[in-house]
Amino acid sequence: MKTRILILVGALLGVAAALPQVGWPLAKMTVRVTGERGEIISGAKVKIGFRERLSNRDVWSVGVTDRQGEFTAEGFSDRRLLSSASMDGYYDSGSPGTIFHDPLAGKWQPWNPVAGIVLRPIGKPVLLAVKRVRTDIPVLDVPCGYDLQKGDWVAPYGKGSQSDFTFKVRRDYKDWFNFTVEAQVTFPQQLDGLLRMKAPPYGRNSVFCWERNAAETGYVAPHAIRFVNHDPRTDQQPERTFDLTKEREQGYFFRVRTVEENGKIIAAHYGKITGDIGIEPRDSKTCQISFTYYFNPAALDRNVEWDPKRNLLPGLTFEETPQSP
């Protein structure tokens, strides 16, 4: 009897697997792959993700772009399709996702939209000092220097020897909901500073989303950070001058160790900070500082395209190591 039941169940499962994915409409999409300058890229590998209703798993339709840089696929979908593209010599990239609506005759609308994906060529990745910093400031109300090349606070608080960023933090902390914390970021050299930047449009869905070179001019200092929180019963929102949710959209270029002679910069080190510089007093006796930086150790070299296989800072944990170039 048990054997018959097992055979029957197996047969039913086989029939179910052979049935069409009834209940979810069909979706069709074309992916068009281009380069940074809008040029067509043929021969790129494209993946378009569909979702099976019965198994509730993703099914990927895989192909290569034609002479028009396009690849088209269709399948049953739960409203949203994801796609990605890759090719030797380029950084992997994807699309933000295509959302369908109002199915008509069993087909999601719009039918066969075109999703654009930009592939960015791999340029000249270089050795950088790269680190995701999340650390307590050693002491409040006293300037504390941070050495980017060594990835540590300057002595006597760490193993650093040269201050690139200097943090001075003031904290007025009552409890979890009531505090004011302010940080002033200063620089040793007059021409050092930060420059706010945004990811270029063609890089926003790429593994490498930033410009390849830091700006030559435009750096300013000092940089102020403020975080004020109030009791939620007062219906006041936190007041802050930073946003850690924008890591893939905004950041800073920086210039440090700048030396000028006769009106000309003869020495400087450049780099980038992805996202913002954050401060958080609630899980620290002082204040936690967080930022992700890429520091070029070669003087006057503005290249900030990192080679992830080479980091000037060895022995970092996974949490301390950025994953994108």
N, C-alpha and C positions, 0 to 999 in steps of 0.2 A: 504493500500500500504506500509506504514512504517513498519507494522508488518511483511509483507512478506519479506521485505528487511532485517529486523533484523534476521528472521529465516534463510534466505539464508546465511547471514554473519556468523551466529553461526554454520551452517552446514559446511561451508568452513573451519572455524577455527578448527572444530572437525576433518575434513579430514586431514588438515595440521598437526595437532598434532599427528595423527596416522601414517603419512608418515615417512619413515626412514630419517635420517639426510643426505639427498643427498647433495653432494658437498664437504663433508669432509671425508677423508678416515678413515678406521678403524685403531685403534691402540690397541696393546696388550702389557701388561707389567707384569712382575713378581717382587714382592718385597720380598727380603730375609732379615729377621731380625736376627741379632746376638747381642751378648753382647760385652763388652769391650775387652775380651780375645778371641773373635772369636767364642764363643760357640753359638750353635743354640738355638733360643728362639721360642718355639711353644706356641700357645694360645695368641699371641699378637694381638691386634686390629689394623688393617691396613685400611687406606683410600687412594684410588687412584682417582684423580680428572680428569674427562672428561668435555668437553664443548659441549653443544647442539648448533647446528647451527641456528635452527629456533628461539629458545628462547634466545640465546646468554647468557646462564647461566651455571654455573658449576654444574655438576652432579657427586656425589661421589659414587663410588663403595666401599662398606664396607664389610670386612670379617675378619677372624682370620687366623693366620699362622698355617700350618700343622706340622707334625713331622719333616719335613725338614726346618722348619722356613720360609715357603714360602706361599704367597697368590698371585693368578693370576686373572686379570680382563681384559676385553676388551670393547671398545666402540668407538664411533666416536670422533675424536679429531681435534683440530686446530694446531697440530704439537707438542705441549708440554704437558707433563703430570707431575703433582705434586703428591707426596705421603707423608704419615706420618704414624707413628706407636706409640702406647701407650700401657701401661700395668701397673697394680697396682705394686707399689714398684719401679718403674722406672721413669726417666724423659722422657717426650715426646720428640720425635725426628722426623726428616724428611729427605728427600733427596734433593739435590740441583736442581732437575728437570731433566727430560729426554727429549731431543730434537730429534724429528724424521725428516726424510728427504726422498726425492725421492720415493713417493708412487708407488707401483707395484701392479697392479690388484686390486686397491681400498684399499690397505693396506699400512700403513706407514712402512717404513724400518728404523732400523732393526725391524723385527717382533719378539715380545716377548723378549725384552732385560731384563736383571735382574738388578734391582736397589737395592743396599745394604743400609740398615738402621741399625745404631748401637743404641741400647738402653742402657743407663747408669743407673745402680742401684742408688737409693737414698741412700746416705751414712749416715753421722751424721751431718745434718744441725745444725748450732749453731747461737746464738744471736750475731749479729755484728752491728757496727755503719756503716750505708750504706747511701751514698748520691751522687747525681749527682750535682756537683758544677758548677755554672756559675755565676761568681761574679766579680765586679771590684776590682782591687787591691786598697787598701785605699790611698796609696801615692807612687809616683815614687821615685826611687833612694834611697830608705830607706828600710832596711830589714823588712818584714811584716810576722809575724808568723801565721800559721794556725793550730788550734787544731782539730785533726781528731775525737777524742772522743766526743767533744762537737759540732763539725760541724760548727765552726765559726772562724773568725779572733781573734787573741789574743788581749787582751786589750793593748792600749786604743781604738782599732778599732772594737772590738767585745766582745763577752762574753767568748771567749776562755781563758784558763789559762796556757796551756802548749804548746809550739811550737813543732810541729812534722815536718812540712815542713816550710821552710822560703823562701819566694819569694822576690827577689830584681829585679826590672824591670827598664830598661833604654829605653827611647822612644825618637826617632827623627821623628816627624810627620810633614809633609808638607801639604799633602792633601790625599784624598782617594786612589790615585794611587802611591804616593811617600812617603814611610816611612820605617823606620828600628826600630824594637822593639826586645829587648833581655831580657830574664829572666834567672836568676841564682837561681837554687833550691839547698839550703844547708840544713844541719841537725845539731841539737845541739850536738849530741853524735858522737864520732869518728867512731864507728862501725855501725852507721845508714846508710841507703842508699837505692838505687833502684836496681832492677835486671830485665832486659828486659826478657820477656817470651812470648811464643806463645801458642795458644790453641792446645792441642794434636789432632792428626788426627781423633780420634774416638769421639771427642767432638764438631767438627765444625758445625754440623747440629742439635745439641742437645739443649734443653732449658738450660741445664747446660753444658757449653762448656769448662770450665777451669779445671786445676788440683785441687784436693781437698785440698792440703796442700802447703803452701808457702815453697820455698826453705830454707834450713838451712844456707847456706853460699853463697858467691858470690856477696854480695851487695857492690855497689860503690857510691861514691859521690865526688864532687857535680854533678848536672845535668844541662846542658845548653840547652836553647830553643831560637831559633832565627827565626824571620819572617821578610823578606825583600820584599817589593813590588815596582815595577817600573811602570812608565807611559807605558801603552800598546803600545803606538806609537813607543817605542824603541824595541818592539818585545822581551822583556825579560820576562821570566817566574818568578813567585814568588819564592823566596828562603826561604825554611822553614826546620826546623829540627824536625817537628812533623807531624803527619798525623791522623786527627780525623776520617777518613773513615775506619779505621781498627779495630773498636771496637770489633768485633767478632773474630778477628784473632790474635791480639797482645795486649800486655799490660805490666804491671810491677808487680812484687812482691815488697813489701817494708818492711823494718825493722826499727823501731823507738824506742826511749826510752831505748836504749841498755845499759846495765851495765855489765862490765867485771870485774872479780876478779880472780887473779892468773891464767890468761890465759883462763878462762872459762866464758862463758856468763851466768850470773845468773838472768838476767832480760831482757826482750825485748818484744815488741809487733809487730805482723806481720799482713800483709794484702795484698790486691791486688788493682791495678788500671786497669780497663778495658778500652782499647783504649789508647789514648795518653793524654799528658798534653798540652793543646792548649793555645795560646795567641792571642788576637785580639784587636788592638787599634782603629779600625774604628768606633765603636759604644760606645766609652767610652772616658771620659775626661782623664783617666789614661790609663788603659789597662785591658781588660777582661781576666780572668783566667778560664779555664774550664777543669774539669777532673771528673771521676766517681770512687769512692773509696769504699772499704770494709775493715773495721778496726776491728780486733779481740781485745776486751777489756781484755781478759784473758791472763795474762803474760805467755810467753813461749809456748803458744798454736798456732801452725802454721795452724790450720784448717781454711780455707777460704770458706767453703761451707755454704752459708747463708741460714737461714730459713726465707723466705719472710714474714712469719706471725709475725716475731719478729724483730723489728728494735730498736736499742738503741737510735735512734734519732726520737722522736715522732713529729707529727705535720708538717711533710714535705708535700709540694704540690705534685701533680701528676708528674710535670716536674722534681722535685727534687728526685723522688723515682725511682731507677732502677727497671726493671721488671724481670730480670733474676737472679737466685741465684749465 
